[in-house]
Amino acid sequence: MSEDEPIQSDTAGLRTSVRRLGREKLAERTIETVLQLTPDTETVAVTFRAAGLRLSRKAEAIRREGGRAVRAEVKGTDFSMFADFEALQEHARLCLQETVDAFLGMVAQAEDERFQIEQITQSTTVEQRLSDPAFRARREAAAVALQQVWESGHWIAGAWEAFSKVFDAYRKANPLPPAALASNDTRPARQDLVTRQVVSLDAWKAADQSA
């Protein structure tokens, strides 16, 4: 390959484990899946530096944004509208499901593109990459896409942490009787969230107002 020849990628031959993971893990479409698949901050920072960019946001700040959004929505909620803790937790999951789906729609593509950029980088010289504006633009776009996934994942993590505090408060205010505690400790988590109606955080207020 000459230095003036545009860099070509073998997109048919390059497939990451994220694609295979996508068919198995992404099908779960849960908050736990998001937490597992969120890129780590160092990976995003390295990808940014390679593209000539600088990661300016901090994960902690993004998590706080997610937490603030949840606290603003649940403020003043009458929790008596929930039959039990399970109903409350399910409603919280449904409130985040739209954001979870958006994350899962982005993560496999963003990771695949990052992987392909890495493969091209390993098989080309610095001179070739610097002389190819199309590759530089693609590398920058891949970095930005990965950042969006990273931000979305940490926002969801912060929101779920805030909901966890809501759960703790609810359990404290509504303790289970001893017999119920024993029977519920081993209750499996519900797996049918995917088939249920997808709602946003706005639905929290709507549910509260209709109660």
C-alpha positions as CSV (number, residue, x, y, z in Angstrom):
1,M,0.0,0.0,0.0
2,S,1.4,3.4,-1.0
3,E,1.2,6.4,1.3
4,D,-1.2,8.1,-1.1
5,E,-3.6,5.2,-1.4
6,P,-6.7,5.5,0.8
7,I,-6.8,3.1,3.7
8,Q,-9.2,0.2,3.2
9,S,-10.7,-1.9,5.9
10,D,-11.8,-5.5,5.7
11,T,-15.2,-4.9,7.3
12,A,-16.4,-8.3,6.3
13,G,-13.6,-10.0,8.2
14,L,-13.5,-7.8,11.3
15,R,-16.0,-8.9,13.9
16,T,-15.6,-8.3,17.6
17,S,-16.9,-10.3,20.5
18,V,-19.4,-7.5,21.0
19,R,-21.3,-8.8,18.0
20,R,-21.5,-12.3,19.5
21,L,-22.2,-10.8,22.9
22,G,-24.9,-8.7,21.3
23,R,-26.9,-11.8,20.3
24,E,-26.7,-13.2,23.8
25,K,-26.2,-10.3,26.3
26,L,-28.0,-7.5,24.5
27,A,-31.1,-9.6,24.2
28,E,-31.5,-9.2,28.0
29,R,-32.0,-5.4,27.6
30,T,-31.6,-4.8,31.3
31,I,-29.9,-2.2,33.4
32,E,-27.4,-4.8,34.6
33,T,-26.4,-5.4,30.9
34,V,-25.8,-1.7,30.5
35,L,-23.5,-1.7,33.6
36,Q,-21.5,-4.6,32.2
37,L,-21.1,-3.2,28.7
38,T,-20.3,0.4,29.5
39,P,-16.8,1.2,28.2
40,D,-14.3,2.0,30.9
41,T,-13.1,5.6,31.1
42,E,-9.5,4.8,30.3
43,T,-10.5,3.1,27.0
44,V,-12.5,6.1,26.0
45,A,-9.7,8.5,27.0
46,V,-7.1,6.5,25.0
47,T,-9.4,6.4,22.0
48,F,-9.9,10.1,22.2
49,R,-6.2,10.8,22.4
50,A,-5.5,8.6,19.3
51,A,-8.0,10.7,17.4
52,G,-6.4,14.0,18.6
53,L,-9.2,14.8,21.0
54,R,-9.4,15.2,24.7
55,L,-12.0,13.7,27.0
56,S,-13.3,16.6,29.1
57,R,-16.1,15.1,31.0
58,K,-15.9,13.0,34.2
59,A,-17.8,9.8,34.8
60,E,-18.8,11.0,38.3
61,A,-20.3,14.2,36.9
62,I,-22.4,12.2,34.4
63,R,-23.6,9.9,37.1
64,R,-24.7,12.8,39.2
65,E,-26.7,14.1,36.3
66,G,-28.6,10.8,36.1
67,G,-29.2,10.8,39.8
68,R,-30.5,14.4,39.8
69,A,-32.9,13.5,37.0
70,V,-34.4,10.6,39.0
71,R,-34.6,12.6,42.3
72,A,-36.4,15.4,40.5
73,E,-39.0,13.0,39.1
74,V,-39.7,11.0,42.3
75,K,-39.8,14.0,44.5
76,G,-43.2,14.2,46.2
77,T,-44.3,10.8,44.9
78,D,-47.0,9.0,46.9
79,F,-45.4,5.5,47.2
80,S,-48.6,4.0,48.5
81,M,-49.7,3.6,44.8
82,F,-47.2,0.7,44.6
83,A,-48.6,-2.6,45.9
84,D,-45.3,-3.9,47.0
85,F,-41.5,-3.4,46.6
86,E,-41.5,-5.6,43.5
87,A,-44.0,-3.3,41.8
88,L,-41.9,-0.2,42.7
89,Q,-38.7,-1.8,41.3
90,E,-40.4,-2.9,38.1
91,H,-41.8,0.6,37.6
92,A,-38.3,2.1,38.1
93,R,-36.9,-0.3,35.5
94,L,-39.6,0.6,33.0
95,C,-38.9,4.3,33.6
96,L,-35.3,3.7,32.4
97,Q,-36.0,1.2,29.7
98,E,-36.1,3.7,26.9
99,T,-32.7,5.0,27.8
100,V,-31.4,1.4,28.2
101,D,-32.7,0.5,24.8
102,A,-30.9,3.5,23.3
103,F,-27.7,2.5,24.9
104,L,-27.9,-1.1,23.7
105,G,-28.6,0.2,20.2
106,M,-25.4,2.1,20.2
107,V,-22.9,0.0,22.0
108,A,-22.2,-2.9,19.6
109,Q,-21.8,-0.6,16.6
110,A,-19.5,1.8,18.6
111,E,-17.3,-1.1,19.9
112,D,-17.1,-2.7,16.5
113,E,-16.0,0.5,14.9
114,R,-13.4,1.1,17.6
115,F,-12.1,-2.4,17.0
116,Q,-11.8,-1.9,13.3
117,I,-10.0,1.4,13.8
118,E,-7.5,-0.4,16.0
119,Q,-7.0,-3.1,13.4
120,I,-6.3,-0.5,10.7
121,T,-3.9,1.3,13.0
122,Q,-1.9,-1.9,13.6
123,S,-1.7,-2.7,9.9
124,T,-0.7,0.8,8.6
125,T,2.1,3.3,9.2
126,V,1.8,6.7,10.8
127,E,2.5,8.3,7.5
128,Q,-0.3,6.4,5.8
129,R,-2.8,7.4,8.4
130,L,-1.7,11.0,8.5
131,S,-2.0,11.3,4.8
132,D,-5.5,9.9,4.7
133,P,-8.1,12.5,5.7
134,A,-11.0,10.0,5.4
135,F,-9.4,7.7,7.9
136,R,-8.7,10.5,10.3
137,A,-12.4,11.6,10.1
138,R,-13.5,8.1,10.6
139,R,-11.3,7.7,13.7
140,E,-12.6,10.9,15.2
141,A,-16.2,9.8,14.5
142,A,-15.5,6.4,16.2
143,A,-14.2,8.2,19.3
144,V,-17.2,10.4,19.6
145,A,-19.6,7.5,19.2
146,L,-17.8,5.6,21.9
147,Q,-18.0,8.7,24.1
148,Q,-21.7,8.8,23.6
149,V,-22.1,5.2,24.7
150,W,-19.8,5.8,27.7
151,E,-21.9,8.9,28.8
152,S,-25.2,7.1,28.4
153,G,-23.9,4.1,30.4
154,H,-22.8,6.3,33.3
155,W,-26.0,8.4,33.2
156,I,-28.0,5.1,33.6
157,A,-25.7,4.0,36.4
158,G,-26.3,7.2,38.3
159,A,-30.0,7.0,37.8
160,W,-30.1,3.4,39.0
161,E,-28.0,4.4,42.1
162,A,-30.6,7.1,42.9
163,F,-33.4,4.6,42.5
164,S,-31.6,2.2,44.8
165,K,-31.8,4.8,47.5
166,V,-35.6,5.1,46.8
167,F,-35.8,1.3,47.2
168,D,-34.0,1.5,50.5
169,A,-36.4,4.1,51.8
170,Y,-39.4,2.2,50.7
171,R,-38.2,-1.0,52.3
172,K,-37.5,0.9,55.5
173,A,-41.0,2.4,55.5
174,N,-42.6,-0.9,54.5
175,P,-40.8,-3.7,56.2
176,L,-41.9,-7.2,55.3
177,P,-43.2,-9.5,58.0
178,P,-40.7,-12.3,59.0
179,A,-42.6,-15.0,57.1
180,A,-42.7,-12.9,53.9
181,L,-39.0,-12.2,54.2
182,A,-38.2,-15.8,54.3
183,S,-40.3,-16.6,51.2
184,N,-39.1,-13.6,49.2
185,D,-35.3,-13.9,49.7
186,T,-35.0,-16.5,47.0
187,R,-37.6,-15.1,44.6
188,P,-36.1,-14.9,41.1
189,A,-36.1,-11.5,39.4
190,R,-38.7,-11.1,36.7
191,Q,-37.5,-11.7,33.2
192,D,-40.4,-10.4,31.2
193,L,-39.5,-6.7,31.1
194,V,-38.7,-6.8,27.4
195,T,-42.2,-7.6,26.5
196,R,-43.8,-4.9,28.6
197,Q,-44.6,-1.3,27.7
198,V,-41.5,1.0,27.4
199,V,-41.9,4.3,29.3
200,S,-39.7,7.2,30.1
201,L,-38.9,9.0,33.3
202,D,-41.9,11.3,32.5
203,A,-44.1,8.3,33.2
204,W,-43.2,8.4,36.9
205,K,-45.0,11.7,37.3
206,A,-47.9,10.5,35.2
207,A,-48.3,7.4,37.4
208,D,-48.1,9.5,40.5
209,Q,-50.7,12.0,39.2
210,S,-53.1,9.3,38.2
211,A,-52.9,7.5,41.6
